[in-house]
Amino acid sequence: MDRKELKATAKAAFKANYWKCVLVSFIMSLLVGGTVSSSANTTTNAAVDGTGSSNVKELIDLIKNNKEVAIAVASIIFGTIAVVSLIVTLIDAFLINPLKMGGSAFYLKNTDDSDAKIDEMARGFKPAYKRNVLALFLKDLIVGLLSLLLIVPGVIKSLSYKLVPYILASDDEISANDALKKSTELMKGHKWEAFVLGLSFIPWILFGIVTLGFGMLLYVEPYMDATNAEYCKRIING
């Protein structure tokens, strides 16, 4: 695929519907970033709350001298982490993933229609909400488990599943399992190409950082989202 021509086409589609694209990308990045930071902050605050710093030494001494207290404290800590992790996972599965898929649906629509509506973001919730939740949860679970073993297999699998949200957005009848299989099949021979396409945005990302995030918000993120949608559409359509 001609990367220069691909990005030029995507840029034109993005600019033709500029403010809607900026808003959709902002919503997607805000929700994703908010979930991660919320999880991190909750765990951090629970562990290092400044208000209880004066009692840390006493607590440590008590734990050292009392096995039952040590077990109770460990249970509370791990229980809290488990509950927070479960809540974040559920929010991600039932809210964030469908919204991200809706963003993909919007950009997919925008490749052909310069008047694509923000309402497209609701595509993650209808007409096949349960299927979307299952497919995207399985996608994240498989990629996550592989990434825990080794980084490279996780990256490769994430590239194999790159098309999943776009396949779900373009086909209301396909099952969750078939969407994963179809993405894997269609991405054969395209994974390196998709990886290089992602690397080509590094200068733009650096520009976004240098501009204190304003460049990312107003240009880089929607440009990347539009390019990914154009790229995935071409592979799906053959």
Secondary structure per residue as TSV (DSSP state, phi and psi in degrees):
chain	resnum	aa	ss	phi	psi
A	1	M	-	360.0	135.6
A	2	D	-	-73.4	104.1
A	3	R	H	-63.6	-39.5
A	4	K	H	-63.2	-44.7
A	5	E	H	-68.4	-39.0
A	6	L	H	-59.4	-48.4
A	7	K	H	-69.0	-33.2
A	8	A	H	-66.0	-41.5
A	9	T	H	-64.5	-44.6
A	10	A	H	-64.1	-41.1
A	11	K	H	-62.9	-39.4
A	12	A	H	-64.8	-41.3
A	13	A	H	-66.3	-38.8
A	14	F	H	-65.4	-46.2
A	15	K	H	-67.8	-29.6
A	16	A	H	-68.7	-20.4
A	17	N	T	-134.2	48.1
A	18	Y	H	-54.7	-59.1
A	19	W	H	-67.8	-33.1
A	20	K	H	-67.2	-40.6
A	21	C	H	-63.9	-43.0
A	22	V	H	-60.8	-44.2
A	23	L	H	-64.9	-45.3
A	24	V	H	-62.5	-45.7
A	25	S	H	-65.0	-36.3
A	26	F	H	-64.9	-44.1
A	27	I	H	-61.4	-44.4
A	28	M	H	-62.5	-47.3
A	29	S	H	-69.4	-35.2
A	30	L	H	-65.4	-45.4
A	31	L	H	-67.6	-43.9
A	32	V	H	-65.8	-47.8
A	33	G	H	-64.5	-37.0
A	34	G	H	-64.5	-38.9
A	35	T	H	-65.3	-45.9
A	36	V	H	-64.9	-48.0
A	37	S	H	-66.4	-34.9
A	38	S	H	-63.0	-43.3
A	39	S	H	-62.9	-46.2
A	40	A	H	-64.3	-43.4
A	41	N	H	-65.9	-41.0
A	42	T	H	-61.4	-45.9
A	43	T	H	-66.1	-43.3
A	44	T	H	-64.1	-46.5
A	45	N	H	-62.6	-36.3
A	46	A	H	-67.1	-30.6
A	47	A	H	-87.5	-37.2
A	48	V	-	-130.3	63.2
A	49	D	-	-81.7	119.3
A	50	G	G	-60.0	-28.6
A	51	T	G	-67.4	-22.2
A	52	G	G	-104.9	9.2
A	53	S	G	-62.3	-30.0
A	54	S	G	-69.9	-18.4
A	55	N	G	-101.2	1.5
A	56	V	H	-62.1	-46.4
A	57	K	H	-61.6	-43.3
A	58	E	H	-62.8	-40.3
A	59	L	H	-65.1	-42.2
A	60	I	H	-62.0	-44.2
A	61	D	H	-62.2	-40.1
A	62	L	H	-65.1	-40.3
A	63	I	H	-66.1	-41.1
A	64	K	H	-62.0	-36.2
A	65	N	H	-95.9	-3.5
A	66	N	-	-140.3	107.5
A	67	K	H	-62.3	-39.9
A	68	E	H	-64.6	-39.4
A	69	V	H	-65.7	-40.9
A	70	A	H	-60.1	-43.6
A	71	I	H	-64.8	-42.0
A	72	A	H	-63.6	-44.2
A	73	V	H	-63.8	-44.7
A	74	A	H	-61.3	-40.8
A	75	S	H	-63.2	-41.4
A	76	I	H	-65.1	-44.9
A	77	I	H	-62.2	-52.4
A	78	F	H	-67.8	-33.7
A	79	G	H	-64.9	-42.2
A	80	T	H	-63.2	-45.4
A	81	I	H	-60.8	-41.7
A	82	A	H	-64.7	-42.6
A	83	V	H	-65.4	-45.5
A	84	V	H	-61.3	-44.0
A	85	S	H	-62.0	-40.9
A	86	L	H	-64.5	-44.6
A	87	I	H	-61.5	-45.4
A	88	V	H	-62.6	-41.4
A	89	T	H	-62.9	-42.5
A	90	L	H	-66.5	-41.9
A	91	I	H	-62.2	-42.6
A	92	D	I	-63.2	-44.4
A	93	A	I	-70.7	-43.2
A	94	F	I	-96.3	-13.3
A	95	L	I	-125.7	-55.9
A	96	I	I	-66.2	-49.0
A	97	N	H	-59.5	-47.0
A	98	P	H	-60.9	-35.9
A	99	L	H	-67.3	-40.8
A	100	K	H	-62.8	-40.2
A	101	M	H	-64.3	-37.6
A	102	G	H	-62.0	-37.3
A	103	G	H	-63.2	-40.7
A	104	S	H	-63.4	-39.4
A	105	A	H	-63.1	-41.5
A	106	F	H	-60.7	-48.9
A	107	Y	H	-68.6	-33.0
A	108	L	H	-63.8	-43.9
A	109	K	H	-63.8	-37.5
A	110	N	H	-68.5	-20.6
A	111	T	T	-65.4	-26.0
A	112	D	T	-113.7	-15.5
A	113	D	-	-136.0	108.2
A	114	S	T	-69.2	-5.6
A	115	D	T	-112.7	30.8
A	116	A	-	-58.2	138.8
A	117	K	-	-93.1	148.3
A	118	I	G	-63.7	-21.4
A	119	D	G	-56.7	-20.6
A	120	E	G	-58.8	-23.0
A	121	M	G	-64.2	-17.7
A	122	A	G	-76.8	-6.9
A	123	R	G	-61.8	-23.0
A	124	G	G	-71.8	-18.1
A	125	F	T	-106.0	-14.7
A	126	K	T	-154.4	148.4
A	127	P	T	-94.1	7.8
A	128	A	T	-133.1	58.6
A	129	Y	H	-60.3	-49.4
A	130	K	H	-60.6	-41.9
A	131	R	H	-63.3	-42.7
A	132	N	H	-63.1	-44.8
A	133	V	H	-59.8	-46.5
A	134	L	H	-64.7	-47.5
A	135	A	H	-61.9	-45.3
A	136	L	H	-73.7	-31.7
A	137	F	H	-66.2	-45.6
A	138	L	H	-61.8	-41.4
A	139	K	H	-57.8	-50.5
A	140	D	H	-66.1	-39.5
A	141	L	H	-63.7	-47.9
A	142	I	H	-64.6	-46.2
A	143	V	H	-63.2	-41.4
A	144	G	H	-64.1	-43.8
A	145	L	H	-64.8	-41.3
A	146	L	H	-66.2	-37.4
A	147	S	H	-66.9	-30.6
A	148	L	H	-66.5	-33.0
A	149	L	H	-75.8	-56.3
A	150	L	-	-150.5	144.6
A	151	I	H	-65.1	-45.5
A	152	V	H	-60.8	-48.7
A	153	P	H	-59.1	-34.8
A	154	G	H	-65.0	-41.9
A	155	V	H	-65.1	-43.5
A	156	I	H	-61.8	-44.1
A	157	K	H	-67.4	-37.1
A	158	S	H	-63.6	-34.7
A	159	L	H	-71.2	-35.4
A	160	S	H	-63.7	-32.2
A	161	Y	T	-97.2	12.0
A	162	K	T	-57.4	-33.5
A	163	L	T	-83.8	-11.7
A	164	V	H	-51.5	-53.7
A	165	P	H	-62.4	-31.7
A	166	Y	H	-74.9	-35.0
A	167	I	H	-65.6	-44.3
A	168	L	H	-62.3	-38.7
A	169	A	H	-70.2	-27.2
A	170	S	H	-99.4	-7.7
A	171	D	-	-141.1	105.3
A	172	D	S	-75.3	-16.2
A	173	E	S	-96.2	-20.4
A	174	I	S	-67.5	143.8
A	175	S	-	-80.8	166.2
A	176	A	H	-60.7	-47.1
A	177	N	H	-63.8	-41.5
A	178	D	H	-67.7	-31.6
A	179	A	H	-65.2	-41.3
A	180	L	H	-65.4	-43.1
A	181	K	H	-65.4	-42.2
A	182	K	H	-64.2	-42.0
A	183	S	H	-62.1	-44.6
A	184	T	H	-60.3	-43.5
A	185	E	H	-66.4	-46.0
A	186	L	H	-69.7	-27.7
A	187	M	T	-83.4	-3.3
A	188	K	T	-61.6	125.7
A	189	G	T	85.1	-2.5
A	190	H	T	-117.8	-5.8
A	191	K	H	-63.8	-44.9
A	192	W	H	-64.6	-40.6
A	193	E	H	-59.2	-43.6
A	194	A	H	-67.2	-37.1
A	195	F	H	-63.7	-45.4
A	196	V	H	-65.4	-36.8
A	197	L	H	-59.5	-42.5
A	198	G	H	-63.6	-41.9
A	199	L	H	-63.3	-29.4
A	200	S	T	-65.7	-13.9
A	201	F	T	-93.0	-1.0
A	202	I	H	-55.8	-45.7
A	203	P	H	-59.4	-36.5
A	204	W	H	-68.2	-38.6
A	205	I	H	-64.8	-41.1
A	206	L	H	-61.7	-38.6
A	207	F	H	-61.0	-41.8
A	208	G	H	-62.4	-38.1
A	209	I	H	-68.6	-44.8
A	210	V	H	-61.4	-33.0
A	211	T	T	-89.1	19.4
A	212	L	T	60.5	30.1
A	213	G	T	92.8	-17.1
A	214	F	H	-67.0	-37.3
A	215	G	H	-64.8	-38.1
A	216	M	I	-63.2	-46.2
A	217	L	I	-65.7	-47.3
A	218	L	I	-89.6	-11.5
A	219	Y	I	-145.9	-55.1
A	220	V	I	-64.5	-51.0
A	221	E	H	-61.5	-49.8
A	222	P	H	-63.7	-33.0
A	223	Y	H	-64.1	-44.3
A	224	M	H	-65.5	-42.7
A	225	D	H	-63.6	-40.8
A	226	A	H	-66.0	-39.1
A	227	T	H	-66.6	-43.6
A	228	N	H	-60.9	-40.4
A	229	A	H	-65.5	-44.3
A	230	E	H	-62.8	-42.5
A	231	Y	H	-62.9	-49.1
A	232	C	H	-65.8	-37.9
A	233	K	H	-60.2	-42.8
A	234	R	H	-64.9	-38.4
A	235	I	H	-70.4	-42.9
A	236	I	H	-63.3	-41.2
A	237	N	H	-81.3	-7.5
A	238	G	-	76.4	360.0
